[in-house]
């Protein structure tokens, strides 16, 4: 399917034919209650992925690795992060 082909310049493929995904936006959040603790997760939209392919990631890990996503208006495209604006 030609619509699924990505130009290699925008992906930045490494010598070992791998690339790093970059988070674009936080779409949603949830807190799951376990027996002894609560686990906060965020749904992350990644660059070069469709919204349907967004993944749930641990909120604390994402805050440590990508703090700019949790700042006001914090996403790569400089748009509005509607998750944070709803708080």
MOPAC internal coordinates of N, CA, C and O (Angstrom, degrees):
PM7 1SCF
backbone

  N    0.0000 0     0.00 0     0.00 0    0    0    0
  C    1.4493 1     0.00 0     0.00 0    1    0    0
  C    1.5356 1   109.36 1     0.00 0    2    1    0
  O    1.2310 1   119.18 1   -66.77 1    3    2    1
  N    1.2996 1   119.16 1   113.23 1    3    2    1
  C    1.4648 1   121.83 1  -176.59 1    5    3    2
  C    1.5289 1   114.27 1   -61.60 1    6    5    3
  O    1.2310 1   119.45 1   156.00 1    7    6    5
  N    1.3232 1   118.65 1   -24.00 1    7    6    5
  C    1.4710 1   119.79 1  -179.51 1    9    7    6
  C    1.5314 1   112.18 1   -71.86 1   10    9    7
  O    1.2310 1   119.37 1   165.78 1   11   10    9
  N    1.3220 1   118.80 1   -14.22 1   11   10    9
  C    1.4558 1   122.24 1  -179.58 1   13   11   10
  C    1.5284 1   113.14 1   -94.85 1   14   13   11
  O    1.2310 1   119.72 1   179.26 1   15   14   13
  N    1.3151 1   118.13 1    -0.74 1   15   14   13
  C    1.4605 1   121.81 1  -179.66 1   17   15   14
  C    1.5197 1   109.44 1   -81.41 1   18   17   15
  O    1.2310 1   120.46 1   -51.91 1   19   18   17
  N    1.3357 1   116.72 1   128.09 1   19   18   17
  C    1.4568 1   122.24 1   179.46 1   21   19   18
  C    1.5219 1   109.60 1  -106.00 1   22   21   19
  O    1.2310 1   120.47 1   -42.23 1   23   22   21
  N    1.3285 1   116.70 1   137.77 1   23   22   21
  C    1.4689 1   117.69 1   174.96 1   25   23   22
  C    1.5215 1   110.38 1   -66.84 1   26   25   23
  O    1.2310 1   120.12 1   -42.49 1   27   26   25
  N    1.3233 1   117.38 1   137.51 1   27   26   25
  C    1.4620 1   121.04 1  -175.66 1   29   27   26
  C    1.5159 1   112.85 1   -69.62 1   30   29   27
  O    1.2310 1   118.97 1   157.30 1   31   30   29
  N    1.3215 1   119.56 1   -22.70 1   31   30   29
  C    1.4560 1   120.87 1   179.65 1   33   31   30
  C    1.5233 1   111.48 1   -64.56 1   34   33   31
  O    1.2310 1   119.92 1   140.27 1   35   34   33
  N    1.3280 1   117.75 1   -39.73 1   35   34   33
  C    1.4581 1   120.19 1  -177.04 1   37   35   34
  C    1.5276 1   112.46 1   -79.18 1   38   37   35
  O    1.2310 1   119.48 1   160.57 1   39   38   37
  N    1.3112 1   118.59 1   -19.43 1   39   38   37
  C    1.4569 1   121.72 1  -177.83 1   41   39   38
  C    1.5223 1   111.70 1   -87.87 1   42   41   39
  O    1.2310 1   119.27 1   151.89 1   43   42   41
  N    1.3029 1   119.00 1   -28.11 1   43   42   41
  C    1.4654 1   124.97 1  -178.57 1   45   43   42
  C    1.5297 1   111.40 1    58.64 1   46   45   43
  O    1.2310 1   120.99 1  -111.17 1   47   46   45
  N    1.2977 1   115.70 1    68.83 1   47   46   45
  C    1.4571 1   122.43 1  -179.62 1   49   47   46
  C    1.5245 1   109.35 1   -73.50 1   50   49   47
  O    1.2310 1   120.74 1   -47.27 1   51   50   49
  N    1.3349 1   116.19 1   132.73 1   51   50   49
  C    1.4640 1   122.26 1   179.84 1   53   51   50
  C    1.5263 1   110.21 1   -80.78 1   54   53   51
  O    1.2310 1   120.91 1    -7.95 1   55   54   53
  N    1.3186 1   115.87 1   172.05 1   55   54   53
  C    1.4680 1   120.93 1  -179.50 1   57   55   54
  C    1.5227 1   112.84 1   -60.82 1   58   57   55
  O    1.2310 1   120.14 1   149.93 1   59   58   57
  N    1.3246 1   117.34 1   -30.07 1   59   58   57
  C    1.4608 1   120.06 1  -179.99 1   61   59   58
  C    1.5373 1   111.89 1   -89.30 1   62   61   59
  O    1.2310 1   120.67 1  -163.18 1   63   62   61
  N    1.3386 1   116.33 1    16.82 1   63   62   61
  C    1.4684 1   124.63 1   177.32 1   65   63   62
  C    1.5301 1   113.32 1    64.64 1   66   65   63
  O    1.2310 1   120.17 1  -151.79 1   67   66   65
  N    1.3150 1   117.27 1    28.21 1   67   66   65
  C    1.4473 1   121.19 1   174.00 1   69   67   66
  C    1.5307 1   108.72 1  -114.37 1   70   69   67
  O    1.2310 1   120.69 1   -13.11 1   71   70   69
  N    1.3124 1   116.28 1   166.89 1   71   70   69
  C    1.4584 1   120.60 1   176.53 1   73   71   70
  C    1.5209 1   108.97 1  -147.64 1   74   73   71
  O    1.2310 1   121.04 1   -22.17 1   75   74   73
  N    1.3197 1   115.61 1   157.83 1   75   74   73
  C    1.4556 1   120.78 1  -179.09 1   77   75   74
  C    1.5231 1   109.45 1   -97.90 1   78   77   75
  O    1.2310 1   120.87 1   -52.93 1   79   78   77
  N    1.3175 1   115.93 1   127.07 1   79   78   77
  C    1.4542 1   120.49 1   174.51 1   81   79   78
  C    1.5159 1   108.73 1   -75.46 1   82   81   79
  O    1.2310 1   120.40 1   -38.57 1   83   82   81
  N    1.3110 1   116.84 1   141.43 1   83   82   81
  C    1.4552 1   122.21 1   179.73 1   85   83   82
  C    1.5241 1   108.36 1  -117.30 1   86   85   83
  O    1.2310 1   119.98 1   -52.46 1   87   86   85
  N    1.3342 1   117.64 1   127.54 1   87   86   85
  C    1.4593 1   119.23 1   179.65 1   89   87   86
  C    1.5276 1   110.69 1   -71.93 1   90   89   87
  O    1.2310 1   120.95 1   -39.72 1   91   90   89
  N    1.3098 1   115.79 1   140.28 1   91   90   89
  C    1.4539 1   121.59 1  -177.79 1   93   91   90
  C    1.5159 1   111.10 1  -103.69 1   94   93   91
  O    1.2310 1   120.41 1   138.29 1   95   94   93
  N    1.3301 1   116.83 1   -41.71 1   95   94   93
  C    1.4537 1   119.38 1  -173.17 1   97   95   94
  C    1.5210 1   110.80 1  -159.74 1   98   97   95
  O    1.2310 1   121.23 1   -27.73 1   99   98   97
  N    1.3321 1   115.25 1   152.27 1   99   98   97
  C    1.4601 1   121.88 1   173.16 1  101   99   98
  C    1.5254 1   106.49 1   -94.01 1  102  101   99
  O    1.2310 1   120.82 1   -57.65 1  103  102  101
  N    1.3218 1   116.03 1   122.35 1  103  102  101
  C    1.4582 1   120.43 1  -176.34 1  105  103  102
  C    1.5176 1   113.90 1   -93.68 1  106  105  103
  O    1.2310 1   120.18 1   147.72 1  107  106  105
  N    1.3274 1   117.26 1   -32.28 1  107  106  105
  C    1.4675 1   120.69 1  -173.61 1  109  107  106
  C    1.5205 1   108.63 1  -160.95 1  110  109  107
  O    1.2310 1   120.79 1   -12.05 1  111  110  109
  N    1.3123 1   116.10 1   167.95 1  111  110  109
  C    1.4597 1   120.25 1   173.99 1  113  111  110
  C    1.5240 1   109.07 1  -141.75 1  114  113  111
  O    1.2310 1   121.19 1   -21.30 1  115  114  113
  N    1.3140 1   115.34 1   158.70 1  115  114  113
  C    1.4637 1   121.23 1   176.93 1  117  115  114
  C    1.5160 1   108.97 1  -154.21 1  118  117  115
  O    1.2310 1   121.24 1   -23.83 1  119  118  117
  N    1.3131 1   115.23 1   156.17 1  119  118  117
  C    1.4585 1   121.40 1   175.43 1  121  119  118
  C    1.5228 1   106.60 1  -123.92 1  122  121  119
  O    1.2310 1   121.12 1   -59.73 1  123  122  121
  N    1.3113 1   115.46 1   120.27 1  123  122  121
  C    1.4689 1   120.81 1   177.41 1  125  123  122
  C    1.5195 1   108.62 1   -98.97 1  126  125  123
  O    1.2310 1   121.21 1   -48.40 1  127  126  125
  N    1.2868 1   115.28 1   131.60 1  127  126  125
  C    1.4628 1   120.71 1  -179.76 1  129  127  126
  C    1.5219 1   109.17 1   -94.88 1  130  129  127
  O    1.2310 1   121.43 1   -61.15 1  131  130  129
  N    1.3315 1   114.86 1   118.85 1  131  130  129
  C    1.4544 1   121.03 1   173.24 1  133  131  130
  C    1.5239 1   107.34 1   -97.21 1  134  133  131
  O    1.2310 1   119.92 1     3.77 1  135  134  133
  N    1.2856 1   117.76 1  -176.23 1  135  134  133
  C    1.4636 1   119.82 1  -177.57 1  137  135  134
  C    1.5219 1   112.79 1   -62.72 1  138  137  135
  O    1.2310 1   120.57 1   139.03 1  139  138  137
  N    1.3277 1   116.51 1   -40.97 1  139  138  137
  C    1.4655 1   118.69 1  -173.93 1  141  139  138
  C    1.5204 1   114.16 1  -115.69 1  142  141  139
  O    1.2310 1   119.67 1   174.51 1  143  142  141
  N    1.3307 1   118.24 1    -5.49 1  143  142  141
  C    1.4664 1   118.69 1  -178.49 1  145  143  142
  C    1.5229 1   111.12 1  -157.10 1  146  145  143
  O    1.2310 1   121.51 1   -12.43 1  147  146  145
  N    1.3314 1   114.72 1   167.57 1  147  146  145
  C    1.4565 1   122.22 1   174.89 1  149  147  146
  C    1.5229 1   108.26 1  -105.17 1  150  149  147
  O    1.2310 1   120.66 1   -41.28 1  151  150  149
  N    1.3362 1   116.35 1   138.72 1  151  150  149
  C    1.4519 1   121.63 1   179.94 1  153  151  150
  C    1.5268 1   108.27 1  -117.96 1  154  153  151
  O    1.2310 1   120.77 1   -63.52 1  155  154  153
  N    1.3439 1   116.12 1   116.48 1  155  154  153
  C    1.4577 1   121.54 1   179.87 1  157  155  154
  C    1.5259 1   109.57 1   -89.48 1  158  157  155
  O    1.2310 1   120.90 1   -46.02 1  159  158  157
  N    1.3355 1   115.89 1   133.98 1  159  158  157
  C    1.4592 1   121.97 1   178.63 1  161  159  158
  C    1.5200 1   109.24 1  -130.15 1  162  161  159
  O    1.2310 1   121.11 1   -26.25 1  163  162  161
  N    1.3231 1   115.48 1   153.75 1  163  162  161
  C    1.4551 1   121.17 1   175.23 1  165  163  162
  C    1.5276 1   108.76 1  -127.20 1  166  165  163
  O    1.2310 1   121.01 1   -35.06 1  167  166  165
  N    1.3219 1   115.66 1   144.94 1  167  166  165
  C    1.4572 1   120.84 1   177.24 1  169  167  166
  C    1.5229 1   107.23 1   -92.42 1  170  169  167
  O    1.2310 1   120.91 1   -58.68 1  171  170  169
  N    1.3320 1   115.87 1   121.32 1  171  170  169
  C    1.4563 1   121.89 1  -171.20 1  173  171  170
  C    1.5236 1   110.59 1  -111.51 1  174  173  171
  O    1.2310 1   121.30 1   -49.23 1  175  174  173
  N    1.3331 1   115.12 1   130.77 1  175  174  173
  C    1.4523 1   121.72 1   172.15 1  177  175  174
  C    1.5203 1   107.38 1   -93.04 1  178  177  175
  O    1.2310 1   120.50 1   -55.17 1  179  178  177
  N    1.3344 1   116.64 1   124.83 1  179  178  177
  C    1.4616 1   122.55 1  -177.19 1  181  179  178
  C    1.5141 1   109.92 1  -100.93 1  182  181  179
  O    1.2310 1   120.80 1   -29.14 1  183  182  181
  N    1.3459 1   116.07 1   150.86 1  183  182  181
  C    1.4551 1   121.42 1   176.93 1  185  183  182
  C    1.5248 1   108.67 1   -61.16 1  186  185  183
  O    1.2310 1   120.41 1   -35.18 1  187  186  185
  N    1.3075 1   116.82 1   144.82 1  187  186  185
  C    1.4669 1   124.66 1   179.64 1  189  187  186
  C    1.5265 1   113.21 1    65.77 1  190  189  187
  O    1.2310 1   119.97 1  -160.54 1  191  190  189
  N    1.3211 1   117.66 1    19.46 1  191  190  189
  C    1.4623 1   121.45 1   176.66 1  193  191  190
  C    1.5259 1   108.71 1  -125.28 1  194  193  191
  O    1.2310 1   120.59 1   -23.76 1  195  194  193
  N    1.3112 1   116.49 1   156.24 1  195  194  193
  C    1.4563 1   121.93 1   176.30 1  197  195  194
  C    1.5217 1   109.25 1   -85.76 1  198  197  195
  O    1.2310 1   120.05 1   -19.59 1  199  198  197
  N    1.3330 1   117.52 1   160.41 1  199  198  197
  C    1.4648 1   122.17 1   179.87 1  201  199  198
  C    1.5255 1   110.39 1   -57.94 1  202  201  199
  O    1.2310 1   120.21 1   143.86 1  203  202  201
  N    1.3231 1   117.20 1   -36.14 1  203  202  201
  C    1.4667 1   120.93 1   179.67 1  205  203  202
  C    1.5240 1   112.20 1   -63.67 1  206  205  203
  O    1.2310 1   119.90 1   160.51 1  207  206  205
  N    1.3334 1   117.80 1   -19.49 1  207  206  205
  C    1.4574 1   122.21 1  -178.46 1  209  207  206
  C    1.5244 1   112.86 1   -99.55 1  210  209  207
  O    1.2310 1   120.04 1  -170.71 1  211  210  209
  N    1.3407 1   117.53 1     9.29 1  211  210  209
  C    1.4659 1   121.02 1   177.84 1  213  211  210
  C    1.5263 1   108.90 1   -61.87 1  214  213  211
  O    1.2310 1   120.74 1   -30.72 1  215  214  213
  N    1.3294 1   116.19 1   149.28 1  215  214  213
  C    1.4638 1   120.55 1  -175.69 1  217  215  214
  C    1.5222 1   110.90 1  -120.16 1  218  217  215
  O    1.2310 1   121.12 1   -26.22 1  219  218  217
  N    1.3210 1   115.46 1   153.78 1  219  218  217
  C    1.4625 1   121.79 1   174.22 1  221  219  218
  C    1.5146 1   108.37 1   -88.08 1  222  221  219
  O    1.2310 1   120.77 1   -52.35 1  223  222  221
  N    1.3208 1   116.14 1   127.65 1  223  222  221
  C    1.4603 1   122.24 1  -179.14 1  225  223  222
  C    1.5223 1   109.15 1  -128.38 1  226  225  223
  O    1.2310 1   120.35 1   -24.00 1  227  226  225
  N    1.3177 1   116.93 1   156.00 1  227  226  225
  C    1.4642 1   121.53 1   177.42 1  229  227  226
  C    1.5351 1   108.84 1   -65.08 1  230  229  227
  O    1.2310 1   120.80 1   -51.12 1  231  230  229
  N    1.3166 1   116.07 1   128.88 1  231  230  229
  C    1.4615 1   120.59 1  -176.82 1  233  231  230
  C    1.5260 1   111.78 1   -60.29 1  234  233  231
  O    1.2310 1   120.11 1   136.65 1  235  234  233
  N    1.3109 1   117.40 1   -43.35 1  235  234  233
  C    1.4679 1   120.93 1  -177.58 1  237  235  234
  C    1.5291 1   111.10 1   -62.84 1  238  237  235
  O    1.2310 1   120.04 1   138.26 1  239  238  237
  N    1.3455 1   117.53 1   -41.74 1  239  238  237
  C    1.4618 1   120.93 1   178.03 1  241  239  238
  C    1.5235 1   111.28 1   -63.06 1  242  241  239
  O    1.2310 1   120.58 1   137.42 1  243  242  241
  N    1.3152 1   116.50 1   -42.58 1  243  242  241
  C    1.4629 1   120.42 1   180.00 1  245  243  242
  C    1.5298 1   111.00 1   -66.72 1  246  245  243
  O    1.2310 1   119.97 1   142.53 1  247  246  245
  N    1.3271 1   117.67 1   -37.47 1  247  246  245
  C    1.4704 1   120.35 1   178.00 1  249  247  246
  C    1.5239 1   110.87 1   -64.97 1  250  249  247
  O    1.2310 1   120.32 1   142.64 1  251  250  249
  N    1.3249 1   116.99 1   -37.36 1  251  250  249
  C    1.4620 1   120.84 1   179.37 1  253  251  250
  C    1.5277 1   112.02 1   -70.82 1  254  253  251
  O    1.2310 1   120.10 1   138.00 1  255  254  253
  N    1.3248 1   117.42 1   -42.00 1  255  254  253
  C    1.4607 1   121.19 1  -175.53 1  257  255  254
  C    1.5263 1   113.32 1   -84.37 1  258  257  255
  O    1.2310 1   120.09 1   145.74 1  259  258  257
  N    1.3426 1   117.43 1   -34.26 1  259  258  257
  C    1.4645 1   121.61 1  -174.69 1  261  259  258
  C    1.5342 1   110.23 1  -135.08 1  262  261  259
  O    1.2310 1   119.50 1  -112.18 1  263  262  261
  N    1.3226 1   118.56 1    67.82 1  263  262  261
  C    1.4708 1   120.53 1  -176.20 1  265  263  262
  C    1.5287 1   113.45 1   -63.01 1  266  265  263
  O    1.2310 1   119.53 1   154.95 1  267  266  265
  N    1.3225 1   118.51 1   -25.05 1  267  266  265
  C    1.4609 1   120.81 1  -178.79 1  269  267  266
  C    1.5300 1   112.37 1   -64.40 1  270  269  267
  O    1.2310 1   119.88 1   158.03 1  271  270  269
  N    1.3240 1   117.83 1   -21.97 1  271  270  269
  C    1.4652 1   120.40 1   178.16 1  273  271  270
  C    1.5282 1   111.95 1   -69.43 1  274  273  271
  O    1.2310 1   120.28 1   158.72 1  275  274  273
  N    1.3135 1   117.06 1   -21.28 1  275  274  273
  C    1.4610 1   121.32 1  -175.28 1  277  275  274
  C    1.5206 1   112.41 1  -102.80 1  278  277  275
  O    1.2310 1   120.39 1  -177.87 1  279  278  277
  N    1.3337 1   116.85 1     2.13 1  279  278  277
  C    1.4574 1   120.65 1   175.42 1  281  279  278
  C    1.5166 1   108.64 1   -85.57 1  282  281  279
  O    1.2310 1   120.41 1   -16.15 1  283  282  281
  N    1.3120 1   116.82 1   163.85 1  283  282  281
  C    1.4582 1   121.51 1   179.94 1  285  283  282
  C    1.5198 1   110.21 1   -58.61 1  286  285  283
  O    1.2310 1   120.87 1   -55.96 1  287  286  285
  N    1.3337 1   115.95 1   124.04 1  287  286  285
  C    1.4592 1   120.18 1  -178.70 1  289  287  286
  C    1.5024 1   113.50 1    68.90 1  290  289  287
  O    1.2310 1   119.99 1  -157.86 1  291  290  289
  N    1.3389 1   117.62 1    22.14 1  291  290  289
  C    1.4538 1   120.57 1  -170.46 1  293  291  290
  C    1.4954 1   115.44 1   -84.49 1  294  293  291
  O    1.2310 1   120.29 1   -87.10 1  295  294  293
  N    1.3278 1   117.05 1    92.90 1  295  294  293
  C    1.4470 1   120.40 1   164.32 1  297  295  294
  C    1.5135 1   108.35 1  -147.76 1  298  297  295
  O    1.2310 1   120.22 1   -13.57 1  299  298  297
  N    1.2889 1   117.19 1   166.43 1  299  298  297
  C    1.4541 1   121.96 1  -172.38 1  301  299  298
  C    1.5257 1   111.80 1   -62.51 1  302  301  299
  O    1.2310 1   119.99 1   146.69 1  303  302  301
  N    1.3267 1   117.63 1   -33.31 1  303  302  301
  C    1.4543 1   121.40 1  -176.94 1  305  303  302
  C    1.5169 1   112.95 1   -85.44 1  306  305  303
  O    1.2310 1   119.49 1  -175.42 1  307  306  305
  N    1.3367 1   118.57 1     4.58 1  307  306  305
  C    1.4551 1   124.19 1   179.96 1  309  307  306
  C    1.5248 1   112.34 1    61.00 1  310  309  307
  O    1.2310 1   119.71 1  -155.78 1  311  310  309
  N    1.3190 1   118.15 1    24.22 1  311  310  309
  C    1.4520 1   121.84 1   176.28 1  313  311  310
  C    1.5152 1   109.68 1   -88.31 1  314  313  311
  O    1.2310 1   120.86 1    11.71 1  315  314  313
  N    1.3129 1   115.97 1  -168.29 1  315  314  313
  C    1.4574 1   120.10 1  -179.88 1  317  315  314
  C    1.5120 1   109.42 1   -89.12 1  318  317  315
  O    1.2310 1   120.42 1   -50.18 1  319  318  317
  N    1.2900 1   116.81 1   129.82 1  319  318  317
  C    1.4566 1   122.32 1   175.83 1  321  319  318
  C    1.5221 1   106.15 1   -87.57 1  322  321  319
  O    1.2310 1   120.33 1   -82.59 1  323  322  321
  N    1.3325 1   116.97 1    97.41 1  323  322  321
  C    1.4503 1   120.06 1  -171.19 1  325  323  322
  C    1.5121 1   112.40 1   -68.73 1  326  325  323
  O    1.2310 1   119.52 1   159.02 1  327  326  325
  N    1.3344 1   118.52 1   -20.98 1  327  326  325
  C    1.4561 1   120.18 1   176.71 1  329  327  326
  C    1.5259 1   110.01 1   -63.54 1  330  329  327
  O    1.2310 1   120.38 1   130.87 1  331  330  329
  N    1.3218 1   116.88 1   -49.13 1  331  330  329
  C    1.4627 1   120.36 1  -177.90 1  333  331  330
  C    1.5194 1   111.90 1   -72.91 1  334  333  331
  O    1.2310 1   119.82 1   146.91 1  335  334  333
  N    1.3250 1   117.95 1   -33.09 1  335  334  333
  C    1.4513 1   119.71 1  -178.91 1  337  335  334
  C    1.5171 1   111.41 1   -70.75 1  338  337  335
  O    1.2310 1   120.10 1   158.78 1  339  338  337
  N    1.3398 1   117.41 1   -21.22 1  339  338  337
  C    1.4603 1   120.54 1   179.09 1  341  339  338
  C    1.5213 1   112.50 1   -78.74 1  342  341  339
  O    1.2310 1   120.15 1   165.32 1  343  342  341
  N    1.3447 1   117.32 1   -14.68 1  343  342  341
  C    1.4642 1   120.32 1  -178.48 1  345  343  342
  C    1.4631 1   112.85 1   -75.76 1  346  345  343
  O    1.2310 1   120.10 1   180.00 1  347  346  345

